Amino acid sequence: MTMGVGIAVTVLASTGVTGIGGDFQWSASPPASPVWSIPENWTPKGVPNSATATAIFAGTDAYTAFLDLDASLASLRIENPAAELALNAGFEFSIGQGGVFNDGTILVNAQSSGGATGFLFSEDCVLSGSGEIVLNGTGNSAFLSTAAKTTLVHEAGHTIRGGGVIAARLRNRGTI
């Protein structure tokens, strides 16, 4: 008696749909439109926006990437000291347990206007590197916060400065 085994294979094309995980590196060449939500600005092609995604900003050239949507990641790595991640007014950017390594600049509320713009830490994590977070607003128009019962460790060598609100359970070893 011969038995056959059926195997089904599904192939998914990369369409750049948001909500996918894995490592994504910002394009090495300056994109025509330097906004987060354009899949072609990332390698592999897609938009990092899930609890299992990591966004990486590498290279040596100066550039700015604009966060133009609410996004959530496992971790963020800004390895390029000349790179800037600018959070557009009115959006929230959430980081999970993988934390943040930042040798560049993270600008919270790039336009210094509009609705509340937040950099949130949803799980216990570390913020390290030689870069800085700049809160570019007044009141909660630019804020850094942690979820309830969540601790952010701000490591030596990193700086948080500017105008806004820090509403975080924070172990500070850096400069504020």
Contacts in CASP RR format, 6 or more apart in sequence:
PFRMAT RR
TARGET T0000
AUTHOR 0000-0000-0000
METHOD contacts of the structure
MODEL  1
MTMGVGIAVTVLASTGVTGIGGDFQWSASPPASPVWSIPENWTPKGVPNS
ATATAIFAGTDAYTAFLDLDASLASLRIENPAAELALNAGFEFSIGQGGV
FNDGTILVNAQSSGGATGFLFSEDCVLSGSGEIVLNGTGNSAFLSTAAKT
TLVHEAGHTIRGGGVIAARLRNRGTI
14 44 0 8 1.000
14 45 0 8 1.000
14 46 0 8 1.000
15 39 0 8 1.000
16 39 0 8 1.000
16 45 0 8 1.000
16 46 0 8 1.000
16 47 0 8 1.000
17 46 0 8 1.000
17 47 0 8 1.000
18 37 0 8 1.000
18 46 0 8 1.000
18 47 0 8 1.000
18 49 0 8 1.000
18 69 0 8 1.000
19 47 0 8 1.000
19 48 0 8 1.000
19 49 0 8 1.000
19 50 0 8 1.000
19 53 0 8 1.000
20 46 0 8 1.000
20 47 0 8 1.000
20 48 0 8 1.000
20 49 0 8 1.000
20 50 0 8 1.000
20 53 0 8 1.000
21 48 0 8 1.000
21 50 0 8 1.000
21 52 0 8 1.000
21 53 0 8 1.000
21 74 0 8 1.000
22 48 0 8 1.000
22 52 0 8 1.000
22 53 0 8 1.000
22 54 0 8 1.000
23 53 0 8 1.000
23 54 0 8 1.000
23 56 0 8 1.000
24 42 0 8 1.000
24 43 0 8 1.000
24 44 0 8 1.000
24 46 0 8 1.000
24 47 0 8 1.000
24 48 0 8 1.000
24 53 0 8 1.000
24 54 0 8 1.000
24 55 0 8 1.000
24 56 0 8 1.000
25 42 0 8 1.000
25 43 0 8 1.000
25 56 0 8 1.000
25 57 0 8 1.000
25 58 0 8 1.000
26 41 0 8 1.000
26 42 0 8 1.000
26 55 0 8 1.000
26 56 0 8 1.000
26 57 0 8 1.000
26 58 0 8 1.000
26 63 0 8 1.000
26 65 0 8 1.000
26 83 0 8 1.000
27 40 0 8 1.000
27 41 0 8 1.000
27 42 0 8 1.000
27 43 0 8 1.000
28 58 0 8 1.000
28 59 0 8 1.000
28 61 0 8 1.000
30 61 0 8 1.000
30 63 0 8 1.000
31 38 0 8 1.000
31 40 0 8 1.000
31 41 0 8 1.000
33 41 0 8 1.000
34 41 0 8 1.000
34 63 0 8 1.000
34 64 0 8 1.000
34 65 0 8 1.000
34 66 0 8 1.000
35 41 0 8 1.000
35 65 0 8 1.000
35 66 0 8 1.000
35 67 0 8 1.000
35 68 0 8 1.000
36 47 0 8 1.000
36 65 0 8 1.000
36 66 0 8 1.000
36 67 0 8 1.000
36 68 0 8 1.000
36 69 0 8 1.000
36 71 0 8 1.000
37 47 0 8 1.000
37 68 0 8 1.000
37 69 0 8 1.000
38 47 0 8 1.000
39 45 0 8 1.000
39 46 0 8 1.000
39 47 0 8 1.000
41 65 0 8 1.000
42 48 0 8 1.000
48 54 0 8 1.000
48 55 0 8 1.000
48 71 0 8 1.000
48 73 0 8 1.000
49 69 0 8 1.000
49 71 0 8 1.000
49 72 0 8 1.000
49 73 0 8 1.000
50 72 0 8 1.000
50 73 0 8 1.000
50 74 0 8 1.000
51 72 0 8 1.000
51 73 0 8 1.000
51 74 0 8 1.000
51 96 0 8 1.000
52 74 0 8 1.000
53 73 0 8 1.000
53 74 0 8 1.000
54 73 0 8 1.000
54 74 0 8 1.000
54 75 0 8 1.000
54 76 0 8 1.000
54 77 0 8 1.000
54 98 0 8 1.000
55 73 0 8 1.000
55 75 0 8 1.000
55 76 0 8 1.000
55 77 0 8 1.000
56 77 0 8 1.000
56 79 0 8 1.000
57 65 0 8 1.000
57 77 0 8 1.000
57 78 0 8 1.000
57 79 0 8 1.000
57 80 0 8 1.000
57 83 0 8 1.000
57 85 0 8 1.000
57 104 0 8 1.000
58 77 0 8 1.000
58 79 0 8 1.000
58 80 0 8 1.000
59 79 0 8 1.000
59 80 0 8 1.000
59 83 0 8 1.000
60 80 0 8 1.000
60 82 0 8 1.000
61 80 0 8 1.000
61 82 0 8 1.000
62 82 0 8 1.000
62 83 0 8 1.000
62 84 0 8 1.000
63 80 0 8 1.000
63 82 0 8 1.000
63 83 0 8 1.000
63 84 0 8 1.000
64 83 0 8 1.000
64 84 0 8 1.000
64 85 0 8 1.000
64 86 0 8 1.000
65 83 0 8 1.000
65 84 0 8 1.000
65 85 0 8 1.000
65 86 0 8 1.000
66 86 0 8 1.000
66 88 0 8 1.000
66 110 0 8 1.000
67 85 0 8 1.000
67 86 0 8 1.000
67 87 0 8 1.000
67 88 0 8 1.000
67 91 0 8 1.000
67 93 0 8 1.000
68 88 0 8 1.000
68 91 0 8 1.000
69 91 0 8 1.000
70 91 0 8 1.000
70 92 0 8 1.000
70 93 0 8 1.000
70 94 0 8 1.000
71 91 0 8 1.000
71 92 0 8 1.000
71 93 0 8 1.000
71 94 0 8 1.000
72 93 0 8 1.000
72 94 0 8 1.000
72 95 0 8 1.000
72 96 0 8 1.000
72 122 0 8 1.000
73 93 0 8 1.000
73 94 0 8 1.000
73 95 0 8 1.000
73 96 0 8 1.000
74 95 0 8 1.000
74 96 0 8 1.000
74 97 0 8 1.000
74 98 0 8 1.000
74 99 0 8 1.000
75 95 0 8 1.000
75 96 0 8 1.000
75 97 0 8 1.000
75 98 0 8 1.000
75 99 0 8 1.000
75 100 0 8 1.000
75 101 0 8 1.000
75 125 0 8 1.000
76 85 0 8 1.000
76 95 0 8 1.000
76 99 0 8 1.000
76 100 0 8 1.000
76 101 0 8 1.000
76 102 0 8 1.000
77 100 0 8 1.000
77 101 0 8 1.000
78 85 0 8 1.000
78 100 0 8 1.000
78 101 0 8 1.000
78 102 0 8 1.000
78 103 0 8 1.000
78 104 0 8 1.000
78 105 0 8 1.000
78 106 0 8 1.000
78 131 0 8 1.000
79 101 0 8 1.000
79 103 0 8 1.000
80 103 0 8 1.000
80 104 0 8 1.000
81 103 0 8 1.000
81 104 0 8 1.000
81 130 0 8 1.000
81 131 0 8 1.000
82 104 0 8 1.000
83 104 0 8 1.000
83 105 0 8 1.000
84 104 0 8 1.000
84 105 0 8 1.000
84 106 0 8 1.000
84 107 0 8 1.000
85 105 0 8 1.000
85 106 0 8 1.000
85 107 0 8 1.000
86 107 0 8 1.000
86 110 0 8 1.000
87 93 0 8 1.000
87 106 0 8 1.000
87 107 0 8 1.000
87 108 0 8 1.000
87 109 0 8 1.000
87 110 0 8 1.000
87 117 0 8 1.000
87 118 0 8 1.000
87 119 0 8 1.000
88 109 0 8 1.000
88 110 0 8 1.000
88 111 0 8 1.000
88 117 0 8 1.000
89 109 0 8 1.000
89 110 0 8 1.000
89 111 0 8 1.000
89 112 0 8 1.000
89 113 0 8 1.000
89 114 0 8 1.000
89 115 0 8 1.000
89 117 0 8 1.000
89 141 0 8 1.000
90 109 0 8 1.000
90 114 0 8 1.000
90 115 0 8 1.000
90 116 0 8 1.000
90 117 0 8 1.000
90 118 0 8 1.000
91 117 0 8 1.000
91 118 0 8 1.000
92 116 0 8 1.000
92 117 0 8 1.000
92 118 0 8 1.000
92 119 0 8 1.000
92 120 0 8 1.000
93 118 0 8 1.000
93 119 0 8 1.000
93 120 0 8 1.000
94 120 0 8 1.000
94 121 0 8 1.000
94 122 0 8 1.000
95 119 0 8 1.000
95 120 0 8 1.000
95 121 0 8 1.000
95 122 0 8 1.000
95 125 0 8 1.000
96 121 0 8 1.000
96 122 0 8 1.000
96 123 0 8 1.000
96 125 0 8 1.000
97 123 0 8 1.000
97 124 0 8 1.000
97 125 0 8 1.000
98 123 0 8 1.000
98 125 0 8 1.000
98 126 0 8 1.000
99 121 0 8 1.000
99 125 0 8 1.000
99 126 0 8 1.000
99 127 0 8 1.000
100 106 0 8 1.000
100 125 0 8 1.000
100 126 0 8 1.000
100 127 0 8 1.000
100 128 0 8 1.000
101 128 0 8 1.000
101 129 0 8 1.000
102 127 0 8 1.000
102 128 0 8 1.000
102 129 0 8 1.000
102 131 0 8 1.000
102 132 0 8 1.000
102 133 0 8 1.000
102 158 0 8 1.000
103 129 0 8 1.000
103 130 0 8 1.000
103 131 0 8 1.000
104 130 0 8 1.000
104 131 0 8 1.000
104 132 0 8 1.000
105 131 0 8 1.000
105 132 0 8 1.000
105 133 0 8 1.000
105 134 0 8 1.000
106 119 0 8 1.000
106 132 0 8 1.000
106 133 0 8 1.000
106 134 0 8 1.000
107 134 0 8 1.000
107 136 0 8 1.000
108 117 0 8 1.000
108 118 0 8 1.000
108 119 0 8 1.000
108 133 0 8 1.000
108 134 0 8 1.000
108 135 0 8 1.000
108 136 0 8 1.000
108 137 0 8 1.000
108 142 0 8 1.000
108 143 0 8 1.000
108 144 0 8 1.000
109 117 0 8 1.000
109 118 0 8 1.000
109 135 0 8 1.000
109 136 0 8 1.000
109 137 0 8 1.000
109 141 0 8 1.000
109 142 0 8 1.000
110 136 0 8 1.000
112 136 0 8 1.000
112 137 0 8 1.000
112 141 0 8 1.000
112 142 0 8 1.000
113 141 0 8 1.000
114 141 0 8 1.000
115 141 0 8 1.000
116 140 0 8 1.000
116 141 0 8 1.000
116 143 0 8 1.000
117 141 0 8 1.000
117 142 0 8 1.000
117 143 0 8 1.000
118 142 0 8 1.000
118 143 0 8 1.000
118 144 0 8 1.000
118 145 0 8 1.000
119 133 0 8 1.000
119 143 0 8 1.000
119 144 0 8 1.000
119 145 0 8 1.000
120 144 0 8 1.000
120 145 0 8 1.000
120 146 0 8 1.000
120 147 0 8 1.000
121 127 0 8 1.000
121 144 0 8 1.000
121 145 0 8 1.000
121 146 0 8 1.000
121 147 0 8 1.000
121 150 0 8 1.000
121 152 0 8 1.000
121 168 0 8 1.000
122 146 0 8 1.000
122 147 0 8 1.000
122 150 0 8 1.000
123 147 0 8 1.000
123 150 0 8 1.000
124 150 0 8 1.000
124 151 0 8 1.000
124 152 0 8 1.000
125 152 0 8 1.000
125 153 0 8 1.000
126 152 0 8 1.000
126 153 0 8 1.000
126 155 0 8 1.000
127 133 0 8 1.000
127 152 0 8 1.000
127 153 0 8 1.000
127 154 0 8 1.000
127 155 0 8 1.000
127 158 0 8 1.000
128 155 0 8 1.000
128 157 0 8 1.000
128 158 0 8 1.000
129 155 0 8 1.000
129 157 0 8 1.000
129 158 0 8 1.000
130 157 0 8 1.000
130 158 0 8 1.000
131 157 0 8 1.000
131 158 0 8 1.000
131 159 0 8 1.000
132 158 0 8 1.000
132 159 0 8 1.000
132 160 0 8 1.000
132 161 0 8 1.000
133 144 0 8 1.000
133 158 0 8 1.000
133 159 0 8 1.000
133 160 0 8 1.000
133 161 0 8 1.000
134 161 0 8 1.000
134 162 0 8 1.000
135 142 0 8 1.000
135 143 0 8 1.000
135 144 0 8 1.000
135 160 0 8 1.000
135 161 0 8 1.000
135 162 0 8 1.000
135 163 0 8 1.000
135 164 0 8 1.000
135 165 0 8 1.000
135 166 0 8 1.000
136 142 0 8 1.000
136 162 0 8 1.000
136 163 0 8 1.000
137 162 0 8 1.000
137 163 0 8 1.000
137 164 0 8 1.000
138 163 0 8 1.000
138 164 0 8 1.000
139 163 0 8 1.000
139 164 0 8 1.000
139 165 0 8 1.000
140 164 0 8 1.000
140 165 0 8 1.000
141 164 0 8 1.000
142 162 0 8 1.000
142 163 0 8 1.000
142 164 0 8 1.000
142 165 0 8 1.000
143 164 0 8 1.000
143 165 0 8 1.000
143 166 0 8 1.000
143 167 0 8 1.000
144 160 0 8 1.000
144 165 0 8 1.000
144 166 0 8 1.000
144 167 0 8 1.000
144 168 0 8 1.000
145 165 0 8 1.000
145 166 0 8 1.000
145 167 0 8 1.000
145 168 0 8 1.000
146 152 0 8 1.000
146 167 0 8 1.000
146 168 0 8 1.000
146 169 0 8 1.000
146 170 0 8 1.000
149 169 0 8 1.000
150 169 0 8 1.000
151 169 0 8 1.000
151 170 0 8 1.000
151 171 0 8 1.000
152 168 0 8 1.000
152 169 0 8 1.000
152 170 0 8 1.000
152 171 0 8 1.000
153 170 0 8 1.000
153 171 0 8 1.000
153 173 0 8 1.000
154 160 0 8 1.000
154 170 0 8 1.000
154 171 0 8 1.000
154 172 0 8 1.000
154 173 0 8 1.000
154 174 0 8 1.000
154 176 0 8 1.000
155 173 0 8 1.000
155 174 0 8 1.000
156 173 0 8 1.000
156 174 0 8 1.000
157 174 0 8 1.000
157 175 0 8 1.000
158 174 0 8 1.000
158 175 0 8 1.000
159 174 0 8 1.000
159 175 0 8 1.000
159 176 0 8 1.000
160 166 0 8 1.000
160 174 0 8 1.000
160 175 0 8 1.000
160 176 0 8 1.000
161 175 0 8 1.000
161 176 0 8 1.000
166 176 0 8 1.000
END
